[in-house]
Amino acid sequence: MKVPLPVNPLKHALLEGRSQIGLWCSLCSNLAAEVIVGAGFDWILLDTEHAPNDLMQVVSQLQAMTGGGAAPVVRPAWNDLVLIKRILDAGAQSLLVPLVQTADEARAAVAATRYPPRGVRGVASIHRGNRFARVKDYFQRAHEEICVIVQIETRAALENIEAIAAVEGVDGLFIGPSDLSASLGHLGDAAHPEVRAAIEAAGRRIRHSGKAAGILAPAEADARHWLANGFNLVAVGSDLNLLARTSEALAAKFRG
């Protein structure tokens, strides 16, 4: 049986410059992923860096999200070719690669998603990514639908934005406010004026490069601000935060 290479709607939306609103998924639950995938977001981030997800949990969440309306994005725990290879074989087409600070690191991330001679991705003949060998031209065309977004999270990364953005195969640069604020000397204070100014400037430079500009902005006012300022890949919250804060608010209604 032959099936076509799945189209990656997130990649094409970013190429067209359309705003994409996302949600972090940190509960490591296929049921939670199934609930939020139909909520109306454009993309859902499955986190393996700061959430205790293992690969089979990621697979179950990808399965639960099939046909749900939001594109899955997986964040590997590190910019590591083995981790990336396994996530791609599991069926992910979009990656958010953490802590990319140089053009060389960006090239390594892209190379991990490409088969030789374009890159160094290991070759397996049958896996979930190629629909169990039913996508007959997968080896030749997989890279066309793989979306590579790299995270800008340090002072060094800020200095190298143009070089990182110029790397062929990088689809977007995503600001990580928490790590960036720590790198700038303001741990836990992403609202500090120096951090805000750095993000503003980074956004302008990313947009000028022609690549998508992304950011995590769980506060509504921040999300609307960054969208109005040209960021077109914006995560506006997380399932974990929604559960924690909403359950607290409900409990507080009935205390005392």
C-alpha positions as CSV (number, residue, x, y, z in Angstrom):
1,M,0.0,0.0,0.0
2,K,1.3,3.5,-0.9
3,V,0.4,6.6,1.0
4,P,1.5,10.2,0.4
5,L,4.0,12.1,2.6
6,P,2.0,13.9,5.3
7,V,1.8,17.6,4.9
8,N,3.1,19.7,7.8
9,P,0.6,22.5,8.2
10,L,2.7,24.4,10.8
11,K,5.7,24.6,8.4
12,H,3.6,25.9,5.6
13,A,1.8,28.4,7.8
14,L,5.2,29.8,9.0
15,L,6.5,30.0,5.4
16,E,3.4,32.0,4.6
17,G,3.9,34.3,7.6
18,R,0.6,33.4,9.3
19,S,0.3,33.7,13.1
20,Q,0.2,30.3,14.9
21,I,-1.0,30.1,18.4
22,G,0.1,27.2,20.5
23,L,-0.1,25.5,23.9
24,W,2.6,23.7,25.9
25,C,1.7,20.1,26.8
26,S,3.6,19.0,29.9
27,L,1.3,16.5,31.5
28,C,2.8,13.6,29.7
29,S,-0.6,12.2,29.1
30,N,-2.2,10.9,25.9
31,L,-5.6,11.7,27.3
32,A,-4.6,15.3,28.1
33,A,-3.1,15.7,24.6
34,E,-6.4,14.3,23.1
35,V,-8.4,16.9,25.1
36,I,-6.3,19.9,24.1
37,V,-5.6,19.1,20.5
38,G,-9.3,19.8,19.7
39,A,-9.4,23.1,21.7
40,G,-8.7,25.3,18.7
41,F,-4.9,25.9,18.9
42,D,-2.7,25.8,15.8
43,W,0.0,23.7,17.5
44,I,0.7,21.8,20.6
45,L,4.2,21.4,22.1
46,L,5.1,18.0,23.6
47,D,7.9,18.7,25.9
48,T,10.7,16.2,26.7
49,E,13.2,18.8,28.1
50,H,11.3,20.0,31.2
51,A,8.6,17.4,31.4
52,P,9.2,13.7,32.3
53,N,8.1,12.3,28.9
54,D,9.7,9.2,27.6
55,L,9.6,8.2,23.9
56,M,6.6,5.8,24.2
57,Q,4.7,8.5,26.0
58,V,5.4,10.9,23.1
59,V,4.3,8.2,20.6
60,S,1.0,7.8,22.5
61,Q,0.4,11.5,22.6
62,L,1.2,11.8,18.9
63,Q,-1.3,9.0,18.2
64,A,-3.9,10.8,20.4
65,M,-3.4,14.0,18.4
66,T,-4.0,12.5,15.0
67,G,-6.7,14.4,13.2
68,G,-7.2,16.7,16.1
69,G,-6.7,20.0,14.4
70,A,-3.4,21.2,16.0
71,A,0.0,20.3,14.7
72,P,2.2,18.5,17.2
73,V,5.7,19.9,17.9
74,V,8.2,17.9,20.0
75,R,10.9,19.5,22.0
76,P,13.9,17.1,22.4
77,A,15.7,17.2,25.8
78,W,18.8,18.4,24.0
79,N,20.2,19.2,20.5
80,D,21.3,15.6,20.1
81,L,21.2,13.6,16.9
82,V,20.2,10.4,18.6
83,L,17.2,12.0,20.4
84,I,16.1,13.8,17.3
85,K,16.4,10.7,15.2
86,R,14.2,8.7,17.5
87,I,11.6,11.5,17.7
88,L,11.4,11.8,13.9
89,D,11.1,8.0,13.5
90,A,8.2,8.2,16.0
91,G,6.4,10.3,13.6
92,A,7.0,13.9,14.6
93,Q,7.5,16.4,11.8
94,S,8.2,19.6,13.8
95,L,10.9,20.1,16.4
96,L,11.7,22.8,18.9
97,V,15.4,22.4,19.6
98,P,16.6,23.9,22.9
99,L,19.6,26.1,23.7
100,V,21.0,26.7,20.2
101,Q,23.6,29.4,20.5
102,T,25.6,29.4,17.3
103,A,25.2,28.8,13.6
104,D,27.2,25.5,13.9
105,E,24.7,24.3,16.6
106,A,21.8,25.2,14.3
107,R,23.4,23.4,11.4
108,A,23.8,20.3,13.7
109,A,20.1,20.4,14.5
110,V,19.1,20.6,10.9
111,A,21.6,17.9,9.9
112,A,20.0,15.6,12.5
113,T,16.7,15.9,10.6
114,R,18.1,15.1,7.1
115,Y,19.2,11.9,5.6
116,P,22.6,11.6,3.9
117,P,23.9,13.3,1.9
118,R,21.9,16.3,3.2
119,G,22.6,15.4,6.8
120,V,23.3,12.7,9.3
121,R,19.9,11.2,10.2
122,G,20.2,7.5,10.8
123,V,18.2,5.3,8.3
124,A,15.6,2.8,9.4
125,S,13.5,1.2,6.6
126,I,10.2,1.0,8.5
127,H,8.9,3.2,11.3
128,R,5.9,5.4,12.3
129,G,7.4,8.4,10.5
130,N,7.2,6.8,7.1
131,R,3.9,5.2,7.9
132,F,5.5,1.8,8.3
133,A,7.2,2.0,4.8
134,R,4.0,3.0,3.1
135,V,5.4,6.5,2.1
136,K,7.5,5.2,-0.7
137,D,9.4,8.5,-1.4
138,Y,10.0,9.2,2.3
139,F,13.8,9.1,2.1
140,Q,13.8,11.5,-0.7
141,R,11.2,14.0,0.5
142,A,10.9,13.8,4.3
143,H,12.9,17.0,4.8
144,E,10.4,18.9,2.8
145,E,7.8,18.6,5.6
146,I,10.1,18.7,8.6
147,C,10.0,22.0,10.5
148,V,13.1,22.9,12.6
149,I,12.7,25.7,15.1
150,V,15.6,26.6,17.3
151,Q,15.5,28.2,20.7
152,I,17.3,31.4,21.5
153,E,17.9,31.4,25.2
154,T,21.2,33.0,26.1
155,R,23.2,36.2,25.6
156,A,25.5,34.3,23.2
157,A,22.5,33.2,21.1
158,L,21.3,36.8,20.9
159,E,24.6,37.9,19.5
160,N,24.4,35.2,16.8
161,I,20.8,35.6,15.7
162,E,21.6,36.6,12.1
163,A,24.1,33.7,11.6
164,I,21.6,31.2,13.1
165,A,18.7,32.5,11.0
166,A,20.9,32.2,7.9
167,V,21.3,28.4,8.3
168,E,19.5,26.6,5.6
169,G,16.7,24.4,7.1
170,V,16.0,26.6,10.1
171,D,12.3,27.6,9.9
172,G,12.1,29.7,13.0
173,L,13.8,31.1,16.0
174,F,12.0,30.9,19.3
175,I,12.8,33.0,22.3
176,G,12.8,31.2,25.6
177,P,12.2,34.0,28.1
178,S,13.0,32.1,31.3
179,D,16.5,30.9,30.3
180,L,17.2,34.2,28.5
181,S,16.3,36.2,31.6
182,A,18.6,34.0,33.6
183,S,21.4,34.4,31.1
184,L,21.0,38.2,31.3
185,G,21.3,38.2,35.0
186,H,17.6,38.4,35.9
187,L,16.7,34.8,37.0
188,G,12.9,34.5,37.4
189,D,12.2,38.0,36.1
190,A,11.3,37.8,32.4
191,A,9.5,41.1,32.8
192,H,12.7,43.0,33.7
193,P,13.2,46.0,31.3
194,E,16.6,44.6,30.1
195,V,15.0,41.3,29.2
196,R,12.0,42.9,27.5
197,A,14.3,45.2,25.5
198,A,16.4,42.2,24.4
199,I,13.3,40.3,23.3
200,E,12.0,43.3,21.4
201,A,15.3,43.7,19.6
202,A,15.6,40.0,18.9
203,G,12.2,39.9,17.4
204,R,13.0,42.7,15.0
205,R,16.2,40.9,13.9
206,I,14.5,37.6,13.5
207,R,11.7,39.1,11.3
208,H,14.3,41.0,9.3
209,S,16.0,37.7,8.6
210,G,12.8,36.3,7.0
211,K,12.4,33.5,9.5
212,A,9.5,33.0,11.9
213,A,9.8,34.6,15.3
214,G,8.4,32.6,18.3
215,I,8.1,33.0,22.0
216,L,6.5,31.5,25.1
217,A,4.1,34.1,26.6
218,P,1.7,32.5,29.2
219,A,0.4,35.9,30.3
220,E,-2.3,37.2,28.0
221,A,-1.1,40.8,27.9
222,D,2.4,39.6,26.9
223,A,1.1,37.2,24.3
224,R,-1.0,40.0,22.7
225,H,2.0,42.4,22.9
226,W,4.4,40.0,21.1
227,L,1.8,39.1,18.4
228,A,1.2,42.8,17.8
229,N,5.0,43.2,17.5
230,G,5.4,40.6,14.7
231,F,6.0,37.3,16.6
232,N,4.0,34.8,14.7
233,L,4.7,31.6,16.6
234,V,3.4,32.2,20.1
235,A,2.6,29.7,22.9
236,V,0.0,31.3,25.2
237,G,0.0,28.8,28.1
238,S,0.5,25.3,29.2
239,D,-1.8,22.4,30.2
240,L,0.1,22.1,33.5
241,N,-0.4,25.8,34.4
242,L,-4.1,25.6,33.3
243,L,-4.7,22.7,35.6
244,A,-2.8,24.2,38.6
245,R,-4.3,27.7,38.4
246,T,-7.8,26.7,37.5
247,S,-8.0,24.0,40.2
248,E,-6.7,26.5,42.7
249,A,-9.3,29.0,41.7
250,L,-12.1,26.5,42.0
251,A,-11.0,25.3,45.4
252,A,-10.7,28.9,46.6
253,K,-14.4,29.6,45.7
254,F,-15.4,27.0,48.3
255,R,-12.9,27.6,51.1
256,G,-14.1,28.8,54.4
